[in-house]
Amino acid sequence: MPSSSKIQEALEARDALAAALGGVGIQLPAMDVRTPWADDRGRDAGYALVHLGVCSAPVALLLADVIRKGSAS
């Protein structure tokens, strides 16, 4: 299992992303943090994952539009 600091880092990243998306009117309702399983040698992963979950097609299109506009700046 990743260290508590890596899990905390992932939680903070999830919250920052949710706040940024919320600021432009987008919500990904299934965002959470997951810890990867051990590799094939039995070693635990040294990180945690921000899982973005699923979203509807309209939300995906809004997200794509925000990314396009942001990358054009």
C-alpha positions in Angstrom: 0.0 0.0 0.0 1.3 3.5 -0.8 2.5 5.6 2.1 0.0 7.9 3.8 1.7 10.9 2.3 1.2 9.5 -1.2 -2.5 8.9 -0.4 -2.8 12.4 1.0 -1.1 13.8 -2.2 -3.7 12.0 -4.3 -6.6 13.3 -2.2 -5.3 16.8 -2.5 -4.9 16.4 -6.3 -8.4 15.1 -6.6 -9.8 18.0 -4.6 -7.9 20.5 -6.6 -9.1 19.1 -9.8 -12.7 18.9 -8.6 -12.5 22.6 -7.5 -11.0 23.7 -10.9 -13.6 21.8 -12.8 -16.3 23.1 -10.6 -15.1 26.6 -11.3 -16.0 26.1 -15.0 -19.3 24.3 -14.3 -18.1 20.7 -14.7 -18.6 18.0 -12.1 -17.2 14.5 -12.4 -19.4 12.7 -9.8 -17.4 9.5 -9.4 -13.9 10.9 -8.6 -12.1 9.1 -5.9 -8.6 7.9 -4.9 -7.5 4.3 -5.3 -4.4 2.4 -4.3 -2.9 0.1 -6.8 -2.3 -3.5 -6.0 1.1 -5.1 -5.5 3.1 -5.8 -8.7 4.0 -9.3 -9.9 7.0 -9.4 -7.5 4.9 -8.6 -4.5 6.1 -5.0 -4.2 3.5 -2.4 -3.2 3.0 0.6 -5.5 4.7 3.8 -4.3 1.8 6.0 -5.3 -2.0 6.4 -5.2 -4.2 7.0 -8.2 -6.8 9.7 -8.8 -9.7 7.9 -10.4 -11.8 10.2 -12.5 -14.6 7.7 -12.9 -17.2 8.0 -15.6 -19.3 10.9 -16.9 -22.0 11.6 -19.4 -21.3 12.5 -23.1 -22.4 16.1 -22.5 -20.0 16.5 -19.5 -17.2 14.9 -21.6 -17.8 17.4 -24.4 -17.8 20.3 -21.9 -14.5 19.0 -20.5 -13.0 18.7 -24.0 -14.1 22.3 -24.7 -12.5 23.7 -21.6 -9.2 21.9 -22.3 -9.2 23.1 -25.9 -9.8 26.7 -24.8 -7.2 26.5 -22.0 -4.5 25.1 -24.4 -5.2 27.9 -26.8 -4.2 30.5 -24.2 
